[in-house]
Amino acid sequence: MAASPKSLLRAHQPEYAAPVSGAADSTVSLHTGTEMPSLGFGTWQLRHHTAETVFQALEAGYRLIDTSGDYHTQRGIGNAIRGFGGRREDIFLVTKIEETDDAYEATRRNLSELKLDYADLVLIHRPPEGGVGEVLWQELRRAKLDGLARDIGVSNYSIEQIEELVYRTGEMPVVNQVEWTPFGHSPRMLDFCHDNGIVLMAWSPLTRAQRLNDSRLAAMAARYGRTSAQLLIRWNLQQGVVPLPKANHVQHLRDNLHVFDFEIAQPDMARLRAMNEHYSALGSLEYL
């Protein structure tokens, strides 16, 4: 009798890395053994001055850059990485393929735009309609085998979709990238990922600025002498979630990185979690 998806997941027996507390160069461990920076720089809709802004992010200290073929930011990101210099292995590059793509060819196309030999992490951007993307996943596995991707993962997948993907292919994603804020998250998803060695990565961790003026959030941030954005980023870090804040201004991207010199007290972490209303800047959380 075939094993169930849940038994396959349990058999993985991952060792989950503890939440971050310390320095700006902190990392989280993927279940493959790779170390990934615990905080990244998002580039969705960063279509103007892309190379300049990403270069400034790298100068400020960011070492994880997140992009996608449909962001139209890859050429600028590649230029910024080459202009920054240093060792390629010191920068962790995340890109994505679309659910309608030939995943192997899309990975090659993304790397051609970036003018890089490999991506550190390639994700399926969202599950295809009517399935879990088994063919896409097998193509990404081939891309990894051929050295085009160091690790592979998913984005916007539900627990059930991840279970089915693992059951059909036998390979666990290292990351699930989802929309994640105190106002919209899933404790069940967090527990599932922790239990199975999957790192949660948060897109739009600052609510696309739509909830930064929430009175409860602003009052708590003021007590810590921080901005609302810094509090949201730190909330993610203390749960072992890797946030990907985006900023168009140099001071903002620097401020967003200065979140490793304070800690949110556990009662306040609980208060932030209690703000959950399954809010999404796009209308609904895709992974629920």
N, C-alpha and C positions, 0 to 999 in steps of 0.2 A: 504494500500500500504506500502511495506517495506521501512524503512528509508534508505537513501543512506549512503555509507561509510563516506562521508564528513560531513553529518549532525550528525552522531554518534560521530565523532571526535569533532565537535564544541560543542556538548552537554556535553563533558567532562569538559570543562571550567577550565583548570588547572591554578594554580598560578605558574608562572615561576620564579625561583630563579635568582637574579641579578648576573652578572658575578663577578668572584672573584677579590679581590684587595689586601687582607691583608696577613694573616699569613700562615705558612706551614701546620697548622692543619685545614685550611679552608675546608668547606664541601659545597656540593650542595644538594638541596632537591629533592628527587624523588617524583613523584605525589602520592605515597602511604604514604608519611610522613617520610620515611627513610632518614637519612642523610648519604651521601656517600662522601668520600674524593675527593677533587677536582683535585688531581694528583695521578697517580698510577704508578706501576712498571710493565713493560711488560716482559714476559718470553719466547716468541717465539724463538725457536732454542737455548735456554739456557740449553743445555743438559749436559754440562760439569760443574762440581762444582756448580750444581744448588742450593743445600742446603746452601752452603757457601755464594754464591752471594746473595741469597734472605735474608739470615740472616743479611748480611752486609747492605742490603737495609732497612730492618726493624730497624737495629741499627741507620742508618742514619736519619730515620724519616718517611719513606714511611709506609702508613697504608692501601693502596689498592694494592693487588697483583692480576694480571690477568694471567689466564692460560686456558688450554683446554685439553680435553682428548687426542687430537692428537698432542699436544706439547711434550708429554713424559717428562714433568717437574713436574707432580703432586706429585710424591712420595718425591722428594727433597723439594718441597714447604711445604708439610705437616711436614717434618722433621724440616725445618727451623722455622715454626710457633711454633711447640712444643718446640724446643730448645730455642727460644726467650723468652718463658714464658709470663707472664702477662695474661690478660683476653682475651678470644677468641673474645668477642664482640668488642674489640678495633681494630681488624684487619678485613678489608673488603675483602672477597675472591670472585673473579669472575671466573667462569669456563663456559665451553660451551659443547653443544652436537652437533653431526653432523646431517646433513639433512637426512642421511640414517639410523639413530639410532631409536630404541625404546627410546623415550626421557626420560621416567620415569626410565627405567632400566639403561640407560646411566648415568643419574644423580646419581643413587645409586652406579654405578661402579666408577664414578669419586670420590665420597665421600669415597669409600673404598680405592682407591689409596692414597687420601689425608689423610686418617684416621681422618676425621672430621665428625661431626654429621650433619652439614648443610653447604650450601654455601650461601653467602649473595646475590649473583646474579647469575642466570644461563641463558645463552643466546643460542638461535638457531644460530649456527655458520654462516650459510648462508641459503637462501631459497632453497627448493628443486626444481629440474627441473619440470616445468609444474604445479606449484602451489605455495601457500604461506605458507604451513606448518601448516594447521589447526589442523591436528591430533597431530603433534609434540607439538603445542601450548597447546592443551587440556591436553596432558600428562604432560607438565611442570606446568600447573595449578594444576593438581593433586599432583605433587611433592611439590608445594608450600603449598597446603592444608595439606599435610602430614608432613610438617615441614622440608623437605629436602632442600628447597630453600626459602629464605626470600622474594626475588623479582625475576621477570623474564623479559627477554627482547630479543632483536634480534640483529643480526649483518649482515652487508652488504645488508640490505633491502632497496629497493627504496621506495619513497613516496607512489606510487600506491600499492605496496605490503603491506605496513603497513596499508593503508586504507582498503584493502580487508581483511586482517587478523582481524582487529578490527570489521569490518562489520560481518564477519562470526562467531566470538567468543564473541564479546562484551567486550573484555578486552584489554586495552591499554598496550603496552610494556613500561617499565620505561626507557629503554635505547635502542639506536641504535648505535652499535659500527661499525665504518667505517674508511677507510683510509682518513686522513684529514691533509692537510698541506696548506700553502699559494699557493703552486704550483699546488695543486689539491684539490678542494673542490667545494661545491655547495651552493651558497647563498640561493637558493630555499629550499634545505634540511634544512639548518639552521633555516630559517624562519618557516618552517613547524614544526620542532621539538620544537622551542620556543613557537609557538602558541598552541601546543597540550601537553605541559608538558613532553615531551620526552627529556631526556638528551643525547646529542651526546657525544660519547666516541671515542677518536682518536687512532687507532692503527697505528704504524709506523709514529708517528708525526715528527720524525727526518729524514724522507725520506730514512730510512735505510742507512743513511750517504751519499747517492748518490748526494744530492744537498747542502750539508753543505758548500761547497766552492763556491757557487754561488756568484759572485762578488757584486751584489746588496745587498744580505743578509749579507755577511761578512762586507761590508762597514757600513751598518746600525747597526749591532751588535757592531762594533768598536766604533761608536759614543756613544753608551750606556755603553761602557766598559764591554761588555758581550760577551759570545761565541755565535756562530750561533745557537747552540742547545738551549741555554737558551732563545734566542729571539723567536725561533719557539714554545717552550713550553709556553712562556708568551703570545704569540699571541693567542694560544688556550684558555688559562685561561681567558683572557679578553673578550672572546666571550661566556663564559659559557660552553665551550667544555672541557671535561676531558681527558687530554693527558696521554698516557701510554708509556713513553720512556723506552727503554731497554738500559742497559749498562753492559759491562762485566768487567769494571775496577772500583775499589772503588772510585777513584777520580771523574770519570765521573758521577757515580750515585749520588755522593754528589753534584757535580756542577749542575746537572739537577734539584735538589731539591731547589737550591738557586735562586728562581725566584719570590719570594714574596716581595722583598724589592725594586722593581722598577716598573715603569709602562710605557708602550709604548704609546707615544703621538698619538692622533687620526689621524693626517695626516700620520704618519708612519704606523698605522694600515691599513689605506686606501691603502697606497703604497704596503704593503704586500698582501692585498687582490687582488690588481691589477696584481700581479704576476701569478694569476690563469691561467693555461693552461690545466686543467684537467689531470695533470700529475699523474701517478701512478708508484710506484716502481715495480709493477707486470704487467704493460702494460696498464691496463684500470681500471677506478673506477667502481667497481661492482654495485654501487647503482644508477648510472646514467642511 
